[in-house]
Amino acid sequence: MPTAFRRSRRTDAPPPRTGGSEIAILRGFLDYLRTSIAVKVDGAPEPQVRTAGVPSGTNLLGLLNHLTFVEQATFLGAKVTNWQATFQAAPEDSVADVVARYRNTVERANKLLDGCTDLGTPIPRPRPGHPAPSVRWALVHMIEETGRHAGHADILRELIDGATGR
């Protein structure tokens, strides 16, 4: 009986090897996904990077722009009033601009997380009058959000220029 799948040498990044603590595992997987989506967007060609790949209007650059806002809101306390608008990068923003802004936001979020040792405590974000989620909830939410959109990005990038893998 023929086999439907062939074993081939892995050409993309495997899941992360992390420390054994819960926080190390959660942060390791989040950083793995963050890197995966940034790499997927980095170097994507214009104008295809901002062209809708599906009827909903989703585009590759808009996904990373959106994730930048989600990181800012979740970890840094930014207020977003129009989530739908975050799915479009500004016309004057280049791919390099959006990727750099995402990586900068991730760096700022990671600096905040570096001071968090108890997953049950609230995120220490500057948003008075608005209760912050626990560090655990914020990490799991960002893993889910980033993972979902990284999957979308995989498909959109392959449709643009055939690039696959992480």
N, C-alpha and C positions, 0 to 999 in steps of 0.2 A: 504494500500500500504506500503510495507516495506521500511524502510529508509536505504540508502546506507552508511550513516555516523552515527557513534555513538559518542555521547558526552562522552569524557573521561577526567579524571583529567589531566591537563597539567603537563608534567614531565620535560619540558625544560624551558630555560629562556625566559620570555616574552620580547617583545620590550621594550626599555628603557623608563622610565619616565624622561623627561628632563625639563629644564627650558623653558620659553616661547620665549626666544630670538632665532633668526635664528642661531647664532653661537653655542648656547647651544644645539639646536636640531641637527645640523649637527655633532658636536663633539660627542654628545651622541650616535647617530646612528653609527658613525664610530668606536667608542670605543666598542660598543656592538658587531659589526661584527669582530673587531680585536680579542676580547676575544673569540668569538665563534670559529673562525678558529684555534686559538692557542690551545684551549681545544680539538678540534677535532683531532689535530695532536699529542698533548702531550700524551705519553703513547702508541702510536700505535706500534705494534710489528714489529721488523726486521725479515726478509728482506722485508715483504709485504709493509711496509711504503714507500719503494722506488721502488717497482715493479709497472710497468705500469698496470693500471686498465682498460685502453681503448686503442684502436688501435693507437691513436695519441701519445702514450707514456707518457701521464700525470700520475703522481704519487703523493701521498699525501705529502710526504716530499718536493718534488720539488715545489709544490704549495706554501708552506710556505716560502721556500727559495726565490722563485720569488717575493712574496709580500714584503719580506725584502728589496730586491733591488728596488722595486717600491716606497716604503716608503722613502728609502734613496735618490732616484732620485727626487721625487716630493717635499719632505719637506727639505731635507738636501743638495741638490745640487750635489749629486754624479753623475758622468758620467758613463753610462753603454754602452758599445760598442757592446755587444752581448746578446740581450734580450733572445734569445732562450736558451742560455747556463744557464740562471738563473733558468730554470725549473728543474735543476738537482742539488741536494746537493752533495758536495764533498764526495767521498767514506769514508774518515776518519771522517766525521761529524756524530755524533750520533743524534738521535731524540732530546735529551735534548740540544745538542749544537745548533741545528737549532731553536728550540723553544726559547732558551735563547737569541740568536742573534736577533730574531724577536722582542721579548719583549723589549730588550734593544733599538732597533731602534725605536720602538713605543714610548718608554719613552723619547728618545731624540727629536723625532718629536713633542711630546706633550709639552715639555719644550719650544720649539720654538713657538708653537701655543699659549701657555699661554700668550705670549707677543703681540698677534695679536688681536686687538679689532675691526678693520674695515675690513670687509670681502672684500671690493673692492680694498684694497691695495695689492701690490705684496708680495708674500712669501719672507721673508728676508733671502734668502739662499745664501750661499757663492759660486756663480758661475759667476764671472765677465765676461761680454761680452755676456751673455745669458739671455734674458729677462725672468723673473720669472712670473708664472701665478698668478692670484689673489688668495687670501686665499680662497675665495668662490669656485673658479674653482678647486683648489687643494683638498679641502675637498670633493666636489661632485665627483671628479674623483676617489678619494680613497674609497669613499663609494661604487661607482659602481664597481671598480676593486676588492675590498675586498669581496663585496657581491657576485659577480659572482664566484669568486674562492672558497668562503665559500660553495656555493651550490655544486660545483664540489667536494669539500672535504667531504661534507655530504655523497654523493654517494660513493666515494672511501672508506671512513671509514666503511660504512655499508657493502660494498663488502669484506673488509678485515676481520672483526670480528663481524659484526652484530650490532655494536654500532650506535645508532641513538640519535637524540636530540641535543640540543646546550649545 
